[in-house]
C-alpha cells in the first residue's frame, strides 16, 4: 500500500542504475504468477487509443502555487553522456560529475526534463522491498528530496517532461497520480474505476507519454489523459505491462518485432526477430537495439530505418539521455555513437565501490528493474 510520508522523505536523497535484458512478456507472466525476483526488465507495446469514458480529475494543482521553490529545468537527465550509479553514488555527464544519495541503496533512475529522478530505499530490490523513496538530482549535483513514497508499484516517466506518474489503490479504487518533480507538487489524481486486476503489484504498472498515462491491467490496456480526466483503452496491443519511450512502443507479431507510434498506431519500424530477439527502445524512442546473436547488437534509427552494429549484447549497454549507448567495463567507461557505431573509451576512472548496503551494485540510467 502506498503511503505519503512527506516529513520522512524530506530527510532522504538521490542516485542511479545496471542493465538487465528486456523481457516484457517475462515481466507480465512473472507478476501474474506473483513470483518475486530481485531484477527483471520491461517490455510490451501500445497504440491506438479509443476514448470510452471520462474520469473525474482530482487535485489538479498549480505549479509552485504554494510558494515552494521550483527546480529549474535541466534538460533530459542531468547533462548528457553516460549516466549510471554505483552503490549510492550517481555518475552523470559522462561520468565526470557525481552526486551521493543519502539512503541505503538505489533501485533505479529515470531521465526527466527537470533532472535525474532517483528511486531509492532500504535495499536495491524493486519488488516487495519496503518503501520506495525519490530524489531529483539537478545538473549542478544538488539532490532535491521528492515528497512521494511508493511501495511495490511501477512508475511512469516521460524524459521530455518533469512528471512522475504512478498508480495507487485508495479505498479499493485505483487512482492515477501525476507529481511534478520540479515543484514537488501533485498536479493530478484521476480515479480509474474499471481497473480491477493487474498481476502481482500493489497497484497497476503505468507508463507516461505526453498527457497520457498508460495503465497496465489484465483485461485491457487502459489510458488516462491526466489533464482532462478522460479514460480510454488501447486496442492495438494486448493487456499487461506498459512500456513506452518517447511516445513509441515495441510489439511482436509472430517472428516480427515492430516499433509503433502509441498515439496513432502507425508502424515505424519492422525487424525480423526470430524467436528470441527483442527490440529495446532508447529513452527518447529515436533508436532501438536488437540482439542479433550472442556476439553483436544492431542499433536502428527508428525514423531513418538505418542501423549500425556493435559488439556484445543489448543488456551490456545503457542508454545515455541523448540516445547513445555506453557500458562500464572494469573501471573504464566506453561510449558508442548510435549514429556512426564508433566507440570511445573515456579517461574517467570508475571507483570499485560507491557506498550503501550494495556498494558494488552498478546500474545504468533509465533501465527498468522490475519482476
PyMOL commands that set and color helices and strands:
alter all, ss='L'
color gray80, all
select helices_A, chain A and resi 6-9+24-32+314-316
alter helices_A, ss='H'
color red, helices_A
select strands_A, chain A and resi 49-54+57-58+84-86+89-92+97-100+105-112+115-121+132-137+143-150+156-157+163-170+173-180+185-191+205-209+212-216+221-225+230-234+248-253+256-261+267-272+279-281+287-291+296-301+307-311+318-319+325-329+332-336+343-345+362-364
alter strands_A, ss='S'
color yellow, strands_A
deselect
rebuild
show_as cartoon
